[in-house]
């Protein structure tokens, strides 16, 4: 996902401790027609002083809708 003049810059809308959880969230967004991607998978699962997380990114135009869909998972 790159900057899109129609959709705005990519924005991280959620972070998860594992690639699996982030993948489930991304699938939910894609099913709703929201283009997204996950980032940071290479740092997920670190157990040292700096544990990583996997972010789910969407275009700026979709931020509110994406956050609403993901909040439904509560």
N, CA, C and O atoms as a Maestro MAE file, in Angstrom:
{
 s_m_m2io_version
 :::
 2.0.0
}

f_m_ct {
 s_m_title
 :::
 protein
 m_atom[296] {
  # First column is atom index #
  i_m_mmod_type
  r_m_x_coord
  r_m_y_coord
  r_m_z_coord
  i_m_residue_number
  s_m_chain_name
  s_m_pdb_residue_name
  s_m_pdb_atom_name
  i_m_atomic_number
  :::
  1 25 0.862 -1.164 0.000 1 A "UNK " " N  " 7
  2 3 0.000 0.000 0.000 1 A "UNK " " CA " 6
  3 2 0.907 1.225 0.000 1 A "UNK " " C  " 6
  4 15 1.811 1.333 0.828 1 A "UNK " " O  " 8
  5 25 0.671 2.121 -0.904 2 A "UNK " " N  " 7
  6 3 1.456 3.342 -0.973 2 A "UNK " " CA " 6
  7 2 0.520 4.532 -0.847 2 A "UNK " " C  " 6
  8 15 -0.700 4.378 -0.786 2 A "UNK " " O  " 8
  9 25 1.112 5.726 -0.809 3 A "UNK " " N  " 7
  10 3 0.272 6.911 -0.723 3 A "UNK " " CA " 6
  11 2 -0.651 6.953 -1.921 3 A "UNK " " C  " 6
  12 15 -0.232 6.685 -3.047 3 A "UNK " " O  " 8
  13 25 -1.877 7.280 -1.686 4 A "UNK " " N  " 7
  14 3 -2.890 7.296 -2.725 4 A "UNK " " CA " 6
  15 2 -3.532 8.675 -2.694 4 A "UNK " " C  " 6
  16 15 -4.058 9.086 -1.660 4 A "UNK " " O  " 8
  17 25 -3.497 9.383 -3.793 5 A "UNK " " N  " 7
  18 3 -4.056 10.732 -3.794 5 A "UNK " " CA " 6
  19 2 -5.548 10.737 -3.501 5 A "UNK " " C  " 6
  20 15 -6.079 11.741 -3.027 5 A "UNK " " O  " 8
  21 25 -6.222 9.645 -3.772 6 A "UNK " " N  " 7
  22 3 -7.654 9.565 -3.479 6 A "UNK " " CA " 6
  23 2 -7.930 9.051 -2.076 6 A "UNK " " C  " 6
  24 15 -8.928 9.428 -1.461 6 A "UNK " " O  " 8
  25 25 -7.044 8.185 -1.559 7 A "UNK " " N  " 7
  26 3 -7.300 7.554 -0.276 7 A "UNK " " CA " 6
  27 2 -6.511 8.121 0.877 7 A "UNK " " C  " 6
  28 15 -6.818 7.835 2.034 7 A "UNK " " O  " 8
  29 25 -5.507 8.916 0.591 8 A "UNK " " N  " 7
  30 3 -4.686 9.474 1.645 8 A "UNK " " CA " 6
  31 2 -3.556 8.543 2.022 8 A "UNK " " C  " 6
  32 15 -3.403 7.459 1.460 8 A "UNK " " O  " 8
  33 25 -2.776 8.981 2.974 9 A "UNK " " N  " 7
  34 3 -1.625 8.207 3.435 9 A "UNK " " CA " 6
  35 2 -2.071 6.959 4.189 9 A "UNK " " C  " 6
  36 15 -3.161 6.941 4.760 9 A "UNK " " O  " 8
  37 25 -1.240 5.914 4.198 10 A "UNK " " N  " 7
  38 3 -1.537 4.737 5.014 10 A "UNK " " CA " 6
  39 2 -1.459 5.078 6.506 10 A "UNK " " C  " 6
  40 15 -0.589 5.838 6.931 10 A "UNK " " O  " 8
  41 25 -2.366 4.515 7.283 11 A "UNK " " N  " 7
  42 3 -2.444 4.769 8.724 11 A "UNK " " CA " 6
  43 2 -2.581 3.431 9.444 11 A "UNK " " C  " 6
  44 15 -3.357 2.574 9.021 11 A "UNK " " O  " 8
  45 25 -1.832 3.252 10.525 12 A "UNK " " N  " 7
  46 3 -1.984 2.049 11.352 12 A "UNK " " CA " 6
  47 2 -3.243 2.224 12.198 12 A "UNK " " C  " 6
  48 15 -3.349 3.175 12.972 12 A "UNK " " O  " 8
  49 25 -4.189 1.308 12.049 13 A "UNK " " N  " 7
  50 3 -5.453 1.407 12.794 13 A "UNK " " CA " 6
  51 2 -5.512 0.457 13.979 13 A "UNK " " C  " 6
  52 15 -6.357 0.616 14.860 13 A "UNK " " O  " 8
  53 25 -4.627 -0.528 14.009 14 A "UNK " " N  " 7
  54 3 -4.620 -1.482 15.130 14 A "UNK " " CA " 6
  55 2 -3.267 -2.178 15.173 14 A "UNK " " C  " 6
  56 15 -2.564 -2.266 14.166 14 A "UNK " " O  " 8
  57 25 -2.916 -2.669 16.353 15 A "UNK " " N  " 7
  58 3 -1.677 -3.434 16.548 15 A "UNK " " CA " 6
  59 2 -2.011 -4.713 17.310 15 A "UNK " " C  " 6
  60 15 -2.841 -4.726 18.219 15 A "UNK " " O  " 8
  61 25 -1.327 -5.797 16.902 16 A "UNK " " N  " 7
  62 3 -1.573 -7.107 17.505 16 A "UNK " " CA " 6
  63 2 -0.246 -7.762 17.864 16 A "UNK " " C  " 6
  64 15 0.774 -7.478 17.237 16 A "UNK " " O  " 8
  65 25 -0.250 -8.633 18.866 17 A "UNK " " N  " 7
  66 3 0.996 -9.277 19.294 17 A "UNK " " CA " 6
  67 2 1.497 -10.362 18.343 17 A "UNK " " C  " 6
  68 15 2.669 -10.735 18.404 17 A "UNK " " O  " 8
  69 25 0.631 -10.875 17.466 18 A "UNK " " N  " 7
  70 3 1.057 -11.943 16.559 18 A "UNK " " CA " 6
  71 2 0.580 -11.663 15.137 18 A "UNK " " C  " 6
  72 15 -0.378 -10.923 14.915 18 A "UNK " " O  " 8
  73 25 1.280 -12.280 14.179 19 A "UNK " " N  " 7
  74 3 0.872 -12.168 12.780 19 A "UNK " " CA " 6
  75 2 -0.491 -12.809 12.550 19 A "UNK " " C  " 6
  76 15 -1.266 -12.336 11.719 19 A "UNK " " O  " 8
  77 25 -0.784 -13.870 13.270 20 A "UNK " " N  " 7
  78 3 -2.059 -14.561 13.116 20 A "UNK " " CA " 6
  79 2 -3.231 -13.637 13.466 20 A "UNK " " C  " 6
  80 15 -4.199 -13.538 12.712 20 A "UNK " " O  " 8
  81 25 -3.133 -12.966 14.611 21 A "UNK " " N  " 7
  82 3 -4.201 -12.054 15.025 21 A "UNK " " CA " 6
  83 2 -4.351 -10.896 14.043 21 A "UNK " " C  " 6
  84 15 -5.466 -10.511 13.692 21 A "UNK " " O  " 8
  85 25 -3.224 -10.348 13.605 22 A "UNK " " N  " 7
  86 3 -3.268 -9.252 12.634 22 A "UNK " " CA " 6
  87 2 -3.877 -9.736 11.323 22 A "UNK " " C  " 6
  88 15 -4.611 -8.998 10.666 22 A "UNK " " O  " 8
  89 25 -3.575 -10.968 10.944 23 A "UNK " " N  " 7
  90 3 -4.126 -11.535 9.724 23 A "UNK " " CA " 6
  91 2 -5.634 -11.690 9.783 23 A "UNK " " C  " 6
  92 15 -6.327 -11.450 8.794 23 A "UNK " " O  " 8
  93 25 -6.143 -12.092 10.938 24 A "UNK " " N  " 7
  94 3 -7.594 -12.196 11.108 24 A "UNK " " CA " 6
  95 2 -8.243 -10.825 10.950 24 A "UNK " " C  " 6
  96 15 -9.268 -10.686 10.281 24 A "UNK " " O  " 8
  97 25 -7.637 -9.814 11.571 25 A "UNK " " N  " 7
  98 3 -8.178 -8.455 11.477 25 A "UNK " " CA " 6
  99 2 -8.144 -7.967 10.033 25 A "UNK " " C  " 6
  100 15 -9.118 -7.393 9.546 25 A "UNK " " O  " 8
  101 25 -7.031 -8.192 9.353 26 A "UNK " " N  " 7
  102 3 -6.904 -7.767 7.957 26 A "UNK " " CA " 6
  103 2 -7.939 -8.466 7.083 26 A "UNK " " C  " 6
  104 15 -8.517 -7.846 6.190 26 A "UNK " " O  " 8
  105 25 -8.173 -9.736 7.330 27 A "UNK " " N  " 7
  106 3 -9.184 -10.481 6.563 27 A "UNK " " CA " 6
  107 2 -10.566 -9.878 6.748 27 A "UNK " " C  " 6
  108 15 -11.336 -9.755 5.795 27 A "UNK " " O  " 8
  109 25 -10.868 -9.505 7.974 28 A "UNK " " N  " 7
  110 3 -12.170 -8.896 8.257 28 A "UNK " " CA " 6
  111 2 -12.325 -7.591 7.483 28 A "UNK " " C  " 6
  112 15 -13.385 -7.315 6.922 28 A "UNK " " O  " 8
  113 25 -11.258 -6.790 7.458 29 A "UNK " " N  " 7
  114 3 -11.322 -5.524 6.732 29 A "UNK " " CA " 6
  115 2 -11.454 -5.751 5.232 29 A "UNK " " C  " 6
  116 15 -12.239 -5.075 4.567 29 A "UNK " " O  " 8
  117 25 -10.702 -6.688 4.705 30 A "UNK " " N  " 7
  118 3 -10.774 -6.982 3.264 30 A "UNK " " CA " 6
  119 2 -12.163 -7.470 2.873 30 A "UNK " " C  " 6
  120 15 -12.678 -7.103 1.817 30 A "UNK " " O  " 8
  121 25 -12.771 -8.299 3.722 31 A "UNK " " N  " 7
  122 3 -14.127 -8.784 3.449 31 A "UNK " " CA " 6
  123 2 -15.127 -7.641 3.395 31 A "UNK " " C  " 6
  124 15 -16.150 -7.731 2.716 31 A "UNK " " O  " 8
  125 25 -14.823 -6.555 4.123 32 A "UNK " " N  " 7
  126 3 -15.691 -5.381 4.127 32 A "UNK " " CA " 6
  127 2 -15.329 -4.407 3.008 32 A "UNK " " C  " 6
  128 15 -15.911 -3.327 2.912 32 A "UNK " " O  " 8
  129 25 -14.366 -4.789 2.161 33 A "UNK " " N  " 7
  130 3 -13.996 -3.959 1.036 33 A "UNK " " CA " 6
  131 2 -12.955 -2.898 1.334 33 A "UNK " " C  " 6
  132 15 -12.782 -1.958 0.558 33 A "UNK " " O  " 8
  133 25 -12.262 -3.044 2.450 34 A "UNK " " N  " 7
  134 3 -11.229 -2.075 2.831 34 A "UNK " " CA " 6
  135 2 -9.862 -2.637 2.475 34 A "UNK " " C  " 6
  136 15 -9.481 -3.707 2.948 34 A "UNK " " O  " 8
  137 25 -9.129 -1.915 1.643 35 A "UNK " " N  " 7
  138 3 -7.767 -2.317 1.287 35 A "UNK " " CA " 6
  139 2 -6.877 -2.126 2.508 35 A "UNK " " C  " 6
  140 15 -6.929 -1.084 3.161 35 A "UNK " " O  " 8
  141 25 -6.060 -3.132 2.817 36 A "UNK " " N  " 7
  142 3 -5.195 -3.036 3.986 36 A "UNK " " CA " 6
  143 2 -3.966 -3.911 3.816 36 A "UNK " " C  " 6
  144 15 -3.869 -4.693 2.870 36 A "UNK " " O  " 8
  145 25 -3.034 -3.769 4.739 37 A "UNK " " N  " 7
  146 3 -1.867 -4.648 4.792 37 A "UNK " " CA " 6
  147 2 -1.364 -4.689 6.219 37 A "UNK " " C  " 6
  148 15 -1.680 -3.821 7.033 37 A "UNK " " O  " 8
  149 25 -0.575 -5.712 6.509 38 A "UNK " " N  " 7
  150 3 0.034 -5.826 7.834 38 A "UNK " " CA " 6
  151 2 1.505 -5.455 7.721 38 A "UNK " " C  " 6
  152 15 2.141 -5.691 6.694 38 A "UNK " " O  " 8
  153 25 2.034 -4.871 8.790 39 A "UNK " " N  " 7
  154 3 3.437 -4.458 8.835 39 A "UNK " " CA " 6
  155 2 4.024 -4.824 10.191 39 A "UNK " " C  " 6
  156 15 3.331 -4.813 11.208 39 A "UNK " " O  " 8
  157 25 5.310 -5.147 10.187 40 A "UNK " " N  " 7
  158 3 5.999 -5.416 11.442 40 A "UNK " " CA " 6
  159 2 6.027 -6.867 11.857 40 A "UNK " " C  " 6
  160 15 6.409 -7.175 12.986 40 A "UNK " " O  " 8
  161 25 5.638 -7.755 10.991 41 A "UNK " " N  " 7
  162 3 5.602 -9.165 11.339 41 A "UNK " " CA " 6
  163 2 6.949 -9.731 11.736 41 A "UNK " " C  " 6
  164 15 7.015 -10.668 12.531 41 A "UNK " " O  " 8
  165 25 8.017 -9.182 11.200 42 A "UNK " " N  " 7
  166 3 9.351 -9.697 11.514 42 A "UNK " " CA " 6
  167 2 9.756 -9.430 12.961 42 A "UNK " " C  " 6
  168 15 10.669 -10.082 13.468 42 A "UNK " " O  " 8
  169 25 9.096 -8.483 13.640 43 A "UNK " " N  " 7
  170 3 9.428 -8.215 15.047 43 A "UNK " " CA " 6
  171 2 8.431 -8.839 16.013 43 A "UNK " " C  " 6
  172 15 8.669 -8.849 17.221 43 A "UNK " " O  " 8
  173 25 7.336 -9.351 15.510 44 A "UNK " " N  " 7
  174 3 6.316 -9.944 16.383 44 A "UNK " " CA " 6
  175 2 6.891 -11.155 17.099 44 A "UNK " " C  " 6
  176 15 7.647 -11.936 16.522 44 A "UNK " " O  " 8
  177 25 6.531 -11.292 18.325 45 A "UNK " " N  " 7
  178 3 6.951 -12.460 19.074 45 A "UNK " " CA " 6
  179 2 8.287 -12.327 19.766 45 A "UNK " " C  " 6
  180 15 8.711 -13.249 20.463 45 A "UNK " " O  " 8
  181 25 8.963 -11.200 19.593 46 A "UNK " " N  " 7
  182 3 10.210 -11.016 20.335 46 A "UNK " " CA " 6
  183 2 9.891 -11.076 21.819 46 A "UNK " " C  " 6
  184 15 8.913 -10.483 22.275 46 A "UNK " " O  " 8
  185 25 10.693 -11.771 22.549 47 A "UNK " " N  " 7
  186 3 10.435 -11.935 23.976 47 A "UNK " " CA " 6
  187 2 11.427 -11.151 24.833 47 A "UNK " " C  " 6
  188 15 11.349 -11.183 26.061 47 A "UNK " " O  " 8
  189 25 12.335 -10.465 24.205 48 A "UNK " " N  " 7
  190 3 13.350 -9.717 24.949 48 A "UNK " " CA " 6
  191 2 12.775 -8.401 25.463 48 A "UNK " " C  " 6
  192 15 11.572 -8.287 25.694 48 A "UNK " " O  " 8
  193 25 13.627 -7.433 25.634 49 A "UNK " " N  " 7
  194 3 13.220 -6.149 26.199 49 A "UNK " " CA " 6
  195 2 12.305 -5.355 25.271 49 A "UNK " " C  " 6
  196 15 11.601 -4.453 25.725 49 A "UNK " " O  " 8
  197 25 12.305 -5.672 23.994 50 A "UNK " " N  " 7
  198 3 11.535 -4.892 23.025 50 A "UNK " " CA " 6
  199 2 10.596 -5.782 22.216 50 A "UNK " " C  " 6
  200 15 10.862 -6.052 21.045 50 A "UNK " " O  " 8
  201 25 9.511 -6.237 22.818 51 A "UNK " " N  " 7
  202 3 8.584 -7.077 22.057 51 A "UNK " " CA " 6
  203 2 7.966 -6.296 20.907 51 A "UNK " " C  " 6
  204 15 7.646 -5.116 21.047 51 A "UNK " " O  " 8
  205 25 7.802 -6.956 19.782 52 A "UNK " " N  " 7
  206 3 7.241 -6.290 18.621 52 A "UNK " " CA " 6
  207 2 5.763 -6.552 18.483 52 A "UNK " " C  " 6
  208 15 5.201 -7.432 19.134 52 A "UNK " " O  " 8
  209 25 5.151 -5.776 17.626 53 A "UNK " " N  " 7
  210 3 3.741 -5.958 17.326 53 A "UNK " " CA " 6
  211 2 3.548 -5.864 15.823 53 A "UNK " " C  " 6
  212 15 4.393 -5.328 15.105 53 A "UNK " " O  " 8
  213 25 2.435 -6.388 15.362 54 A "UNK " " N  " 7
  214 3 2.093 -6.334 13.947 54 A "UNK " " CA " 6
  215 2 0.984 -5.305 13.782 54 A "UNK " " C  " 6
  216 15 -0.066 -5.399 14.418 54 A "UNK " " O  " 8
  217 25 1.227 -4.326 12.925 55 A "UNK " " N  " 7
  218 3 0.236 -3.288 12.681 55 A "UNK " " CA " 6
  219 2 -0.607 -3.616 11.468 55 A "UNK " " C  " 6
  220 15 -0.152 -4.277 10.535 55 A "UNK " " O  " 8
  221 25 -1.838 -3.147 11.494 56 A "UNK " " N  " 7
  222 3 -2.733 -3.260 10.344 56 A "UNK " " CA " 6
  223 2 -2.942 -1.844 9.813 56 A "UNK " " C  " 6
  224 15 -3.408 -0.960 10.531 56 A "UNK " " O  " 8
  225 25 -2.587 -1.647 8.534 57 A "UNK " " N  " 7
  226 3 -2.665 -0.319 7.923 57 A "UNK " " CA " 6
  227 2 -3.787 -0.256 6.887 57 A "UNK " " C  " 6
  228 15 -4.040 -1.211 6.154 57 A "UNK " " O  " 8
  229 25 -4.449 0.900 6.852 58 A "UNK " " N  " 7
  230 3 -5.464 1.178 5.836 58 A "UNK " " CA " 6
  231 2 -5.220 2.585 5.297 58 A "UNK " " C  " 6
  232 15 -4.457 3.358 5.876 58 A "UNK " " O  " 8
  233 25 -5.869 2.904 4.195 59 A "UNK " " N  " 7
  234 3 -5.801 4.269 3.685 59 A "UNK " " CA " 6
  235 2 -6.513 5.203 4.659 59 A "UNK " " C  " 6
  236 15 -7.449 4.811 5.357 59 A "UNK " " O  " 8
  237 25 -6.050 6.433 4.686 60 A "UNK " " N  " 7
  238 3 -6.600 7.443 5.586 60 A "UNK " " CA " 6
  239 2 -8.121 7.558 5.466 60 A "UNK " " C  " 6
  240 15 -8.813 7.748 6.466 60 A "UNK " " O  " 8
  241 25 -8.630 7.444 4.258 61 A "UNK " " N  " 7
  242 3 -10.076 7.591 4.041 61 A "UNK " " CA " 6
  243 2 -10.895 6.503 4.746 61 A "UNK " " C  " 6
  244 15 -12.083 6.691 5.008 61 A "UNK " " O  " 8
  245 25 -10.254 5.360 5.053 62 A "UNK " " N  " 7
  246 3 -10.960 4.218 5.639 62 A "UNK " " CA " 6
  247 2 -10.740 4.045 7.138 62 A "UNK " " C  " 6
  248 15 -11.220 3.075 7.726 62 A "UNK " " O  " 8
  249 25 -10.023 4.972 7.759 63 A "UNK " " N  " 7
  250 3 -9.632 4.802 9.165 63 A "UNK " " CA " 6
  251 2 -10.831 4.612 10.085 63 A "UNK " " C  " 6
  252 15 -10.871 3.648 10.849 63 A "UNK " " O  " 8
  253 25 -11.796 5.501 10.026 64 A "UNK " " N  " 7
  254 3 -12.939 5.413 10.950 64 A "UNK " " CA " 6
  255 2 -13.723 4.119 10.764 64 A "UNK " " C  " 6
  256 15 -14.089 3.455 11.734 64 A "UNK " " O  " 8
  257 25 -13.971 3.777 9.526 65 A "UNK " " N  " 7
  258 3 -14.728 2.548 9.240 65 A "UNK " " CA " 6
  259 2 -13.970 1.322 9.713 65 A "UNK " " C  " 6
  260 15 -14.552 0.422 10.319 65 A "UNK " " O  " 8
  261 25 -12.665 1.282 9.439 66 A "UNK " " N  " 7
  262 3 -11.837 0.141 9.848 66 A "UNK " " CA " 6
  263 2 -11.811 0.013 11.370 66 A "UNK " " C  " 6
  264 15 -11.987 -1.083 11.903 66 A "UNK " " O  " 8
  265 25 -11.597 1.101 12.054 67 A "UNK " " N  " 7
  266 3 -11.576 1.056 13.530 67 A "UNK " " CA " 6
  267 2 -12.906 0.597 14.074 67 A "UNK " " C  " 6
  268 15 -12.949 -0.144 15.056 67 A "UNK " " O  " 8
  269 25 -13.992 1.020 13.459 68 A "UNK " " N  " 7
  270 3 -15.317 0.581 13.890 68 A "UNK " " CA " 6
  271 2 -15.502 -0.919 13.715 68 A "UNK " " C  " 6
  272 15 -16.018 -1.593 14.606 68 A "UNK " " O  " 8
  273 25 -15.085 -1.436 12.575 69 A "UNK " " N  " 7
  274 3 -15.203 -2.882 12.329 69 A "UNK " " CA " 6
  275 2 -14.359 -3.680 13.315 69 A "UNK " " C  " 6
  276 15 -14.802 -4.704 13.835 69 A "UNK " " O  " 8
  277 25 -13.134 -3.204 13.572 70 A "UNK " " N  " 7
  278 3 -12.254 -3.929 14.482 70 A "UNK " " CA " 6
  279 2 -12.708 -3.801 15.931 70 A "UNK " " C  " 6
  280 15 -12.472 -4.705 16.732 70 A "UNK " " O  " 8
  281 25 -13.351 -2.701 16.273 71 A "UNK " " N  " 7
  282 3 -13.853 -2.518 17.634 71 A "UNK " " CA " 6
  283 2 -14.999 -3.498 17.925 71 A "UNK " " C  " 6
  284 15 -15.234 -3.853 19.080 71 A "UNK " " O  " 8
  285 25 -15.704 -3.929 16.886 72 A "UNK " " N  " 7
  286 3 -16.789 -4.897 17.069 72 A "UNK " " CA " 6
  287 2 -16.277 -6.229 17.618 72 A "UNK " " C  " 6
  288 15 -17.039 -7.011 18.186 72 A "UNK " " O  " 8
  289 25 -14.967 -6.477 17.439 73 A "UNK " " N  " 7
  290 3 -14.375 -7.718 17.961 73 A "UNK " " CA " 6
  291 2 -14.181 -7.656 19.460 73 A "UNK " " C  " 6
  292 15 -14.007 -8.678 20.124 73 A "UNK " " O  " 8
  293 25 -14.214 -6.394 20.005 74 A "UNK " " N  " 7
  294 3 -14.099 -6.084 21.410 74 A "UNK " " CA " 6
  295 2 -13.449 -7.031 22.238 74 A "UNK " " C  " 6
  296 15 -13.325 -6.814 23.444 74 A "UNK " " O  " 8
  :::
 }
 m_bond[295] {
  # First column is bond index #
  i_m_from
  i_m_to
  i_m_order
  :::
  1 1 2 1
  2 2 3 1
  3 3 4 2
  4 3 5 1
  5 5 6 1
  6 6 7 1
  7 7 8 2
  8 7 9 1
  9 9 10 1
  10 10 11 1
  11 11 12 2
  12 11 13 1
  13 13 14 1
  14 14 15 1
  15 15 16 2
  16 15 17 1
  17 17 18 1
  18 18 19 1
  19 19 20 2
  20 19 21 1
  21 21 22 1
  22 22 23 1
  23 23 24 2
  24 23 25 1
  25 25 26 1
  26 26 27 1
  27 27 28 2
  28 27 29 1
  29 29 30 1
  30 30 31 1
  31 31 32 2
  32 31 33 1
  33 33 34 1
  34 34 35 1
  35 35 36 2
  36 35 37 1
  37 37 38 1
  38 38 39 1
  39 39 40 2
  40 39 41 1
  41 41 42 1
  42 42 43 1
  43 43 44 2
  44 43 45 1
  45 45 46 1
  46 46 47 1
  47 47 48 2
  48 47 49 1
  49 49 50 1
  50 50 51 1
  51 51 52 2
  52 51 53 1
  53 53 54 1
  54 54 55 1
  55 55 56 2
  56 55 57 1
  57 57 58 1
  58 58 59 1
  59 59 60 2
  60 59 61 1
  61 61 62 1
  62 62 63 1
  63 63 64 2
  64 63 65 1
  65 65 66 1
  66 66 67 1
  67 67 68 2
  68 67 69 1
  69 69 70 1
  70 70 71 1
  71 71 72 2
  72 71 73 1
  73 73 74 1
  74 74 75 1
  75 75 76 2
  76 75 77 1
  77 77 78 1
  78 78 79 1
  79 79 80 2
  80 79 81 1
  81 81 82 1
  82 82 83 1
  83 83 84 2
  84 83 85 1
  85 85 86 1
  86 86 87 1
  87 87 88 2
  88 87 89 1
  89 89 90 1
  90 90 91 1
  91 91 92 2
  92 91 93 1
  93 93 94 1
  94 94 95 1
  95 95 96 2
  96 95 97 1
  97 97 98 1
  98 98 99 1
  99 99 100 2
  100 99 101 1
  101 101 102 1
  102 102 103 1
  103 103 104 2
  104 103 105 1
  105 105 106 1
  106 106 107 1
  107 107 108 2
  108 107 109 1
  109 109 110 1
  110 110 111 1
  111 111 112 2
  112 111 113 1
  113 113 114 1
  114 114 115 1
  115 115 116 2
  116 115 117 1
  117 117 118 1
  118 118 119 1
  119 119 120 2
  120 119 121 1
  121 121 122 1
  122 122 123 1
  123 123 124 2
  124 123 125 1
  125 125 126 1
  126 126 127 1
  127 127 128 2
  128 127 129 1
  129 129 130 1
  130 130 131 1
  131 131 132 2
  132 131 133 1
  133 133 134 1
  134 134 135 1
  135 135 136 2
  136 135 137 1
  137 137 138 1
  138 138 139 1
  139 139 140 2
  140 139 141 1
  141 141 142 1
  142 142 143 1
  143 143 144 2
  144 143 145 1
  145 145 146 1
  146 146 147 1
  147 147 148 2
  148 147 149 1
  149 149 150 1
  150 150 151 1
  151 151 152 2
  152 151 153 1
  153 153 154 1
  154 154 155 1
  155 155 156 2
  156 155 157 1
  157 157 158 1
  158 158 159 1
  159 159 160 2
  160 159 161 1
  161 161 162 1
  162 162 163 1
  163 163 164 2
  164 163 165 1
  165 165 166 1
  166 166 167 1
  167 167 168 2
  168 167 169 1
  169 169 170 1
  170 170 171 1
  171 171 172 2
  172 171 173 1
  173 173 174 1
  174 174 175 1
  175 175 176 2
  176 175 177 1
  177 177 178 1
  178 178 179 1
  179 179 180 2
  180 179 181 1
  181 181 182 1
  182 182 183 1
  183 183 184 2
  184 183 185 1
  185 185 186 1
  186 186 187 1
  187 187 188 2
  188 187 189 1
  189 189 190 1
  190 190 191 1
  191 191 192 2
  192 191 193 1
  193 193 194 1
  194 194 195 1
  195 195 196 2
  196 195 197 1
  197 197 198 1
  198 198 199 1
  199 199 200 2
  200 199 201 1
  201 201 202 1
  202 202 203 1
  203 203 204 2
  204 203 205 1
  205 205 206 1
  206 206 207 1
  207 207 208 2
  208 207 209 1
  209 209 210 1
  210 210 211 1
  211 211 212 2
  212 211 213 1
  213 213 214 1
  214 214 215 1
  215 215 216 2
  216 215 217 1
  217 217 218 1
  218 218 219 1
  219 219 220 2
  220 219 221 1
  221 221 222 1
  222 222 223 1
  223 223 224 2
  224 223 225 1
  225 225 226 1
  226 226 227 1
  227 227 228 2
  228 227 229 1
  229 229 230 1
  230 230 231 1
  231 231 232 2
  232 231 233 1
  233 233 234 1
  234 234 235 1
  235 235 236 2
  236 235 237 1
  237 237 238 1
  238 238 239 1
  239 239 240 2
  240 239 241 1
  241 241 242 1
  242 242 243 1
  243 243 244 2
  244 243 245 1
  245 245 246 1
  246 246 247 1
  247 247 248 2
  248 247 249 1
  249 249 250 1
  250 250 251 1
  251 251 252 2
  252 251 253 1
  253 253 254 1
  254 254 255 1
  255 255 256 2
  256 255 257 1
  257 257 258 1
  258 258 259 1
  259 259 260 2
  260 259 261 1
  261 261 262 1
  262 262 263 1
  263 263 264 2
  264 263 265 1
  265 265 266 1
  266 266 267 1
  267 267 268 2
  268 267 269 1
  269 269 270 1
  270 270 271 1
  271 271 272 2
  272 271 273 1
  273 273 274 1
  274 274 275 1
  275 275 276 2
  276 275 277 1
  277 277 278 1
  278 278 279 1
  279 279 280 2
  280 279 281 1
  281 281 282 1
  282 282 283 1
  283 283 284 2
  284 283 285 1
  285 285 286 1
  286 286 287 1
  287 287 288 2
  288 287 289 1
  289 289 290 1
  290 290 291 1
  291 291 292 2
  292 291 293 1
  293 293 294 1
  294 294 295 1
  295 295 296 2
  :::
 }
}
